[in-house]
Every structure is written in structure tokens, then in C-alpha cells.
Amino acid sequence: MARGFLSGFKGFDAFGKTMEDVKIKTRTGALLTIISAAIICTFTLVEFMDYRRVYVDTSVIVDRSRGERLSVSMNITFPQVPCFLLNLDVMDISGEHQEHLDHSLVKTRLNNQMERIDDGKVNQQLKGELDRLAAQRAEGYCGSCYGGLPPDSGCCQTCEDVRQSYLNRGWSFSNPDAIEQCVAEHWTDRVHEMSTEGCNIEGKVSVNKVIGNFHFSPGRSFLQNHFNIQELVPYLKDGNTHSFGHIIHKFEFESEGQKHNKHLTEEMKRRLGLVFSPLDTTGNFNPTHTYMYQYFLKVVGTQYHFIDGQAARSHQFSVTNYERDLTANEKNNSPVQTSHGIMGIPGAFFNYEISPMLIVHHERRQAFAHFLTSMCAIVGGVLTVASILDSFLFRAHNVVKNTSTGSSVKMM
């Protein structure tokens, strides 16, 4: 009975066999076999390369991060603005005017040929002069702050101390020649000596991750009646000949944790084609010293997940720039005349807006099961098509052969 069951089980065989003696092998079949093998090998190689290739899936989600800060990395040169005049102010939409910035900015003095001035020698000379002035003063000397808000020590020993005390009080430092410390340090003369210099500012500054702006402007700023007032005395005393034309060598936004995985961030930018930001190696120049340069930046967070599980985060931005002369309203040929509600001050202004969206990139590869399925489809498909083609050619050959043989018999 078991033998009868096994015999009946053979009926499920979907791969029927033929005897070796009844198989017919042809040259056409051999050619199709070689072509099929070549096609299978080629498609297999292509499919394997596709299996090993890394794809990047991109999605956009809501940025749910809270309480983060951004680091703005910059390298900007102002060829016609001396370093003593250049000032950076940061303000955001929350109304916070940051007076004690968390930054690593370094100012470098430049001469007329855009060459760096040896600050070591200059600093030594200035320090020696201050030491000499301090040594000439009587022991226990305590300089007056002339009504300004004094520092913790209660004394203003230098002209810079007096100037800062005025700013802390909300006053303008309008007459340095009437200040004993400034006269002793020849402050006004040094301002004139450095008036033809330029300045390079390089480093990073930390800002809140909200809509805001930071700007480079002449003189220092201070708050008075909740308004941001600019101290322009040094700017006015040396002839007011400075133009805020500038060269942006580098400008980018960085996340707080980006410095800890710098190599991952650089690799991410390389893969996404973001090695250079829109403002890198750009510049704006105008000989008019009353020009206001404005940049409007749209910043969006970017997150990149590598295939090995590591992740990097940075920020991309787009920019639109605008400039205007503060001495006149804009006029054009249109019937509409443009006027500005505020006068503004000369300088370079960077207004940034943070997008609430986050761009997420994920690296991935095809699953091995997908590769295996594709291989089965390639082998089965090629062999099936080759078998159909071989059968068609074989039958066509037999029909032609039989027709030719029948014609020969009739003629005989």
C-alpha cells in the first residue's frame, strides 16, 4: 500500500524528465545557452552593485528640539574699517540684547595692502606705555569715572575704563579730550593713526535658536530707555571716511554638539554637496561710507544618519542680500517711491530666521532578501525566454525542412 502511495505521489512532480536518448541538441540551442549565461552574469553583476550601493532617503519633519543655541562661524574682512571701530551686536526676537556674548572671535588689524599687522609688537608697545603711565602715577591712584558707572574696583584707571563706564551708564562718550586718562594715553591720536587700517574678524559666536540678527557697526552700543543706542564718537572724530564694504571668506551655522563630531559633519556636507555655504568667498563694496548692507538668511536644520548608525547634525541656509544708501530715499522709474521708516546706521546686518522644519537624511542599502529575489527572477526569466525562443526556432527549422523535403518528393 505504501508503494502505491509513493507511486501516486509522483503525480505531483512539476519537473518531468525525458530520456537522454530522446534529447535533441542543436547548434542554435548551444548559442542561446551561451547568450543566456552571458546575460545572467551581466544582470547578476549589475544587481550586486545595486545591492551594495548606498541610497539616501530624505524626509522633512517638524523640528522638536528645545532650548538649543546656534554657533555662527565666520571669517569676514572689512578693508576700510579699523578694529577699534568695529563692533558686533546680537539681538533676537525675544528682545534679548546680548551684551556678554559667548564667543571666540578674534580681531586682526590689517594695513592698506590687506596684510596683517604684527599685533605682538603693537601690544608690547601699548602695554609698555600703560605700564609707564601707571608707574608715574602716585601710589594708591584711583582714576575718576567722571560720573559713569564705575567697575567693581570703583576706579577707572584707563581711558577704556572711563569709556566703558559711560556706556554702562547709558551715556555717549562724546569728549575724550576732557578725560585725564585719555589725554595721558593719547587716545585721540591713536584713533587717528589707526583710521586708515582694516580689520579681519574670525571665530564663532553663540546665538539663541530663534529669529534674530547680529550686525557689525561703528562704535559700541548701549541701552538707553530700552532702546539700543550706538556710540559713534570714534566714527565721527576721524573724518567719517570708513566704508563697510567687506569680504566674507567663510560663514556657516553650526549646532552646539557639532564640534564634538566635526569629522562626521564634514563628511555629511561632502556627501550632500554642501562643502561651501552661499556666502563663502562673496563680498560687497561701495565707496560711500553711509551704506547699510543687509543679509536675510533662512536657516533650516539638517540631520544625517550614516549607514553605520552614526549621526551628524548641522544647518543649511539660503540668503538674500540688500543694500541701501542712508543719505537718500530709493528712487526708481516706477510711480511708487520707497521711503524707510528708520534711518539706520552704516554696517553689515545679518538677519536670520529659523525654520520650524528639520530635513532628515537616512543612508540605506537594499535588503539581502530583495537581492536574492531579484537573482531568482533574473535566472528564471532569462532561461524561460531562452527556452521559448529555442522551441520556436527549432519548430520553425523543422517546418522549413519538412516543406523542402515534401517539394523534393513531388518533383521526383
Rosetta blueprint (number, residue, H / E / L):
1 M L
2 A H
3 R H
4 G H
5 F H
6 L H
7 S H
8 G H
9 F H
10 K H
11 G H
12 F H
13 D L
14 A L
15 F L
16 G L
17 K L
18 T L
19 M L
20 E H
21 D H
22 V H
23 K L
24 I L
25 K L
26 T L
27 R H
28 T H
29 G H
30 A H
31 L H
32 L H
33 T H
34 I H
35 I H
36 S H
37 A H
38 A H
39 I H
40 I H
41 C H
42 T H
43 F H
44 T H
45 L H
46 V H
47 E H
48 F H
49 M H
50 D H
51 Y H
52 R H
53 R L
54 V L
55 Y E
56 V E
57 D E
58 T E
59 S E
60 V E
61 I E
62 V E
63 D L
64 R L
65 S L
66 R L
67 G L
68 E L
69 R E
70 L E
71 S E
72 V E
73 S E
74 M E
75 N E
76 I E
77 T E
78 F E
79 P L
80 Q L
81 V L
82 P L
83 C L
84 F L
85 L L
86 L E
87 N E
88 L E
89 D E
90 V E
91 M E
92 D E
93 I L
94 S L
95 G L
96 E L
97 H E
98 Q E
99 E L
100 H L
101 L L
102 D L
103 H E
104 S L
105 L L
106 V E
107 K E
108 T E
109 R E
110 L E
111 N L
112 N L
113 Q L
114 M L
115 E L
116 R E
117 I L
118 D L
119 D H
120 G H
121 K H
122 V H
123 N H
124 Q H
125 Q H
126 L H
127 K H
128 G H
129 E H
130 L H
131 D H
132 R H
133 L H
134 A H
135 A H
136 Q H
137 R L
138 A L
139 E L
140 G L
141 Y L
142 C L
143 G L
144 S L
145 C L
146 Y L
147 G L
148 G L
149 L L
150 P L
151 P L
152 D L
153 S L
154 G L
155 C L
156 C L
157 Q L
158 T L
159 C H
160 E H
161 D H
162 V H
163 R H
164 Q H
165 S H
166 Y H
167 L H
168 N H
169 R H
170 G L
171 W L
172 S L
173 F L
174 S L
175 N L
176 P H
177 D H
178 A H
179 I L
180 E H
181 Q H
182 C H
183 V H
184 A H
185 E L
186 H L
187 W H
188 T H
189 D H
190 R H
191 V H
192 H H
193 E H
194 M L
195 S L
196 T L
197 E L
198 G E
199 C E
200 N E
201 I E
202 E E
203 G E
204 K E
205 V E
206 S E
207 V E
208 N E
209 K L
210 V L
211 I L
212 G E
213 N E
214 F E
215 H E
216 F E
217 S E
218 P E
219 G L
220 R L
221 S E
222 F E
223 L E
224 Q E
225 N L
226 H L
227 F E
228 N E
229 I E
230 Q E
231 E L
232 L L
233 V H
234 P H
235 Y H
236 L H
237 K H
238 D L
239 G L
240 N L
241 T L
242 H L
243 S L
244 F L
245 G L
246 H E
247 I E
248 I E
249 H E
250 K E
251 F E
252 E E
253 F E
254 E E
255 S E
256 E H
257 G H
258 Q H
259 K H
260 H H
261 N H
262 K H
263 H H
264 L H
265 T H
266 E H
267 E H
268 M H
269 K H
270 R H
271 R H
272 L H
273 G L
274 L L
275 V L
276 F L
277 S L
278 P L
279 L L
280 D L
281 T L
282 T E
283 G E
284 N E
285 F L
286 N L
287 P L
288 T L
289 H L
290 T L
291 Y E
292 M E
293 Y E
294 Q E
295 Y E
296 F E
297 L E
298 K E
299 V E
300 V E
301 G E
302 T E
303 Q E
304 Y E
305 H E
306 F L
307 I L
308 D L
309 G L
310 Q L
311 A E
312 A E
313 R E
314 S E
315 H E
316 Q E
317 F E
318 S E
319 V E
320 T E
321 N E
322 Y E
323 E E
324 R E
325 D E
326 L L
327 T L
328 A L
329 N L
330 E L
331 K L
332 N L
333 N L
334 S L
335 P L
336 V L
337 Q L
338 T L
339 S L
340 H L
341 G L
342 I L
343 M L
344 G L
345 I L
346 P L
347 G E
348 A E
349 F E
350 F E
351 N E
352 Y E
353 E E
354 I E
355 S E
356 P E
357 M E
358 L E
359 I E
360 V E
361 H E
362 H E
363 E E
364 R E
365 R L
366 Q L
367 A L
368 F H
369 A H
370 H H
371 F H
372 L H
373 T H
374 S H
375 M H
376 C H
377 A H
378 I H
379 V H
380 G H
381 G H
382 V H
383 L H
384 T H
385 V H
386 A H
387 S H
388 I H
389 L H
390 D H
391 S H
392 F H
393 L H
394 F H
395 R H
396 A H
397 H H
398 N H
399 V H
400 V H
401 K H
402 N H
403 T H
404 S H
405 T H
406 G H
407 S H
408 S H
409 V H
410 K H
411 M H
412 M L
